[in-house]
């Protein structure tokens, strides 16, 4: 599910004039499980609604980088991870970090996993709801 959401965000980053929901249909429709498709669409709608806030938060925690200097892969994994850390109540922080690191290792450079882990860890410590630390 996260991989489909990531692929949607990745493609949207290149086609900002296209509707994110329309792009999502291409990637999410391939998910066999209906619950996962619904969850993926919820993520897409949530990210679409909060994209400016997500980008501001990510930018705040980047060290010696700007959002526009990041690779498209890393930028969109960070958006997905930040959204999940801040707005998805039932996913523990460790799960989000592990899943985003794996996406980074799969789709990014050899350093993406470590970079994503460092940024998301700082975001989690500084921004995640207190309840997520007790999961």
Order of alpha helices (4+ residues) and beta strands (2+ residues): alpha-alpha-alpha-alpha-alpha-alpha
